[in-house]
Amino acid sequence: MATQDPQASIHLSVTHSGRTLPLSLSPLSPLAHLSHHLTTSFSLSPSSLKLAIKGKKLSLDPDSGDDFSAQRDLGPALADLLGPATLSSSSPTKPLKALLIGTPSSTLDALRADEALRAKKHAAFAHHQSLAPFARPMPTARVRTLGDAEDDPERYRFYRLEPFPESVPQLGKRREMLERLAEDPAVRHVMREHRFAVGVLTELHPLLQPTLLGLNTNAGEKVSLRLLTDRLDGTRSYNEVRKVLLHELVHNRHGDHDNSFKELNSLLNKQVAAFESSPSFEPWDPPAPSGSSASASTAKEAHRLHEVEAERVWDRLAFGLEDEVELRRERAGRAAEERMRRAREGEGERQAGK
């Protein structure tokens, strides 16, 4: 094997992406030290790291499968690659020019993150698809009971909840949202009022028709809601999802988005608002932490603010132009009534002051 004078330094001029780093190294320096120094100096990943010198490549990646040894000395490695004469010709004024080949660590991190996200979405998609062959129609009497003579309020509910499994992110939050929707007092109220029942309340994956927020299968056999955000890193606003749920409940009775559908959809939203504005209503929110001094009025105010935010979100989630126009018309009418009421009160105060 070729040998190198242990007293003579090896002079290199390493270039990567327009940046040059001069190095003066001992021939006895392990290749692992050179690899670490270059990855640190250029912020590169050690994966697939190589030095190209005079048309020949020296691998600095221990996982490359080449004849790389982390403990091998730099001098013998370069001597075997280039020859002793070439190696001994390097000097501070005439270093060996080397091109560093490698990938920035940030690039690899981004690729790994994208790959992990794709894997999560694929797992969720596969689970959603796996449920389709096993979906079995439920008896109509259990799902849609519009003219049923039996008035047991427990008939009008969600019979089963089916969140995606643990392979999909945010299982706890998704399960909690489904449970909250199923037990929401306002939702249960309108379901009893209109005799709506749903066999399965489950999820709709964001990759399946990304513009679709909800789906009602067979007039109440199954209602699927889009709970996850586009990047699967969290859940959507509760009030936003509840608006979609009310929309899908209307499909228990009306299949098309005709005037009858829009009238019932508007009625359900009004009934929910009226139910939650009643003096006896307590928002179904998580309990305050132990020792908290938050009062019931504070909780109600927070709930009201959530509803206001939900209204803003809903402006961007219309299921069709007709629905959006109808909602805007209703709000404009309420605003006009409020202005007239204030004007009458102001006129009454002026008359009283005369």
Secondary structure, 3 states (H helix, E strand, C coil): CCCCCCCCCEEEEEEECCEEEEEEECCCCEHHHHHHHHHHHHCECCCCCEEEECCEEEECCCCCCCCCCCCCEHHHHHHHHHCHHHHHCCCCCCCEEEEEECCEHHHHHHHHHHHHHHHHHHHHHHHHHHHHHHCCCCCHHHHECCCCCCCCHHHCCEEEEECCCCCCCCHHHHHHHHHHHHHCHHHHHHHHHHCECEEEEEECCCCCCCCCCEEEECCCCEEEECCECCCCCCECCHHHHHHHHHHHHHCCCCCCCCHHHHHHHHHHHHHHHHHHHCCCCCCCCCCCCCCCCCCHHHHHHHHHHHHHHHHHHHHCCCCCHHHHHHHHHHHHHHHHHHHHHHHHHHHHHHHHHC
